[in-house]
Amino acid sequence: MFGLKTDWSLEVLPRYFTLEDYEGGMARWCPGCGDHGVLAAVQRICRDAQLKPESTVSVSGIGCSSRFPHYMKTYGFHGLHGRALPVACGIKSRRPELTIWVATGDGDCCSIGAAHWVHAIRYNMDMVVMLFDNNVYGLTKNQTSPTSRPGSKTNTHPRGSFLPPLNPALTTLSISNVSFVAQTVDWNPVHVYATLKAAYEHKGLSFVRILQRCPQYTPKVFEEAQRDPSLMLLLEHEKGVQADPAGTKIYTNRTQHDPSDINAARQIASREDVIPIGLLFRDADRPRYEEFSSLGADVTIEEKVQALEKELDRFAI
Ligand SMILES: Cc1ncc(C[n+]2csc(CCOP(=O)(O)OP(=O)(O)O)c2C)c(N)n1
């Protein structure tokens, strides 16, 4: 009577994520800041891969670029200056199934966070690390960073910085157990997308140095390369970054580079006459520390207490 239903099961509709599902707060970066384009690329990759927002985490340190997690509608951790990588490694240790995007600036990663950078590369935990390299400390308003070019006038070096800059790609390529190093430029969204997609697909720590424009403090550093594409060197290979040719046809300067050749990668990364973009190095067979550090992550509290008590019982008299 009254057509009483006895089947209470709900039909769960398949979920399809659109870009909006990854769009967090309105980005407060300056107009013309390169960070906007990188954020858009990451959101597109998440959408194209249909990553569950609740299984995705964005982790950062402190800096303009480190505001990244606020603009992703996923889990996020806006950490301490230089500490993005230990936080990301901790997350991967306990929740290896999560997809992790790390945003770190050249100050955050190569200065205060340099020790963590070295060890995270060696740990090779599966995550994408995006180094936003604008050659300056942006958030704190114009101090020399380890990647500032000699002669850069900043608040810490008003007459121009004088030390040779650190080369982030080359440095990373010299750390043991490195498994993925690529370089791209924020002003080519096609190449940024393809590079970060390759980084996301790699199993292990993918280090991507992104040359990033800061319209406020370093507006000139990449201007020449932006205006004259012959100052760039496009790395091509069947195992490399597969960018849509329509977006890279401006680059006449190209070279075939096998990303499994680490010595060639180091030689290319050290070139100063051109800016190499593409995949410098990849080795998918390097050990990943989360395979070891996540052991036991699925043990229940009861099981832990039981194991502890069993251990303590060994000392009972
Ligand atoms: C322990 C500590 N030291 C210094 C600072 C000040 N500080 C905040 S961000 C920053 C540098 C940011 O530069 P970068 O990492 O290159 O990022 P950008 O702002 O250029 O994106 C510094 C020195 C801090 N917040 N915490």
The ligand as a Tripos MOL2 file, in Angstrom:
@<TRIPOS>MOLECULE
LIG
   26    27     1     0     0
SMALL
NO_CHARGES

@<TRIPOS>ATOM
      1 C1         62.3610   32.1940    8.8280 C.3       1 LIG1
      2 C2         61.9810   33.3430    7.9310 C.ar      1 LIG1
      3 N1         62.9340   34.1100    7.4120 N.ar      1 LIG1
      4 C3         62.6200   35.1240    6.5890 C.ar      1 LIG1
      5 C4         61.3060   35.3780    6.2890 C.ar      1 LIG1
      6 C5         60.9630   36.5390    5.4060 C.3       1 LIG1
      7 N2         60.6410   36.1410    4.0500 N.ar      1 LIG1
      8 C6         59.3680   35.8530    3.7120 C.ar      1 LIG1
      9 S1         59.2350   35.4480    2.0850 S.2       1 LIG1
     10 C7         60.8840   35.6740    1.8350 C.ar      1 LIG1
     11 C8         61.5260   35.4850    0.4770 C.3       1 LIG1
     12 C9         60.5690   35.1740   -0.6120 C.3       1 LIG1
     13 O1         61.2490   35.0230   -1.8270 O.3       1 LIG1
     14 P1         61.0070   33.7820   -2.7830 P.3       1 LIG1
     15 O2         61.0680   32.5170   -2.0410 O.co2     1 LIG1
     16 O3         61.9790   33.9110   -3.9150 O.co2     1 LIG1
     17 O4         59.5060   33.9560   -3.2640 O.3       1 LIG1
     18 P2         58.7750   35.0930   -4.1200 P.3       1 LIG1
     19 O5         58.1610   36.0180   -3.1080 O.co2     1 LIG1
     20 O6         59.7990   35.7980   -4.9720 O.co2     1 LIG1
     21 O7         57.7590   34.3380   -4.9110 O.co2     1 LIG1
     22 C10        61.5290   36.0330    3.0130 C.ar      1 LIG1
     23 C11        62.9750   36.3210    3.1350 C.3       1 LIG1
     24 C12        60.3140   34.5320    6.8490 C.ar      1 LIG1
     25 N3         59.0210   34.6770    6.5610 N.pl3     1 LIG1
     26 N4         60.6670   33.5260    7.6470 N.ar      1 LIG1
@<TRIPOS>BOND
     1     1     2 1
     2     2     3 ar
     3     2    26 ar
     4     3     4 ar
     5     4     5 ar
     6     5     6 1
     7     5    24 ar
     8     6     7 1
     9     7     8 ar
    10     7    22 ar
    11     8     9 ar
    12     9    10 ar
    13    10    11 1
    14    10    22 ar
    15    11    12 1
    16    12    13 1
    17    13    14 1
    18    14    15 2
    19    14    16 1
    20    14    17 1
    21    17    18 1
    22    18    19 2
    23    18    20 1
    24    18    21 1
    25    22    23 1
    26    24    25 1
    27    24    26 ar
@<TRIPOS>SUBSTRUCTURE
     1 LIG1         1 GROUP 0 **** ****
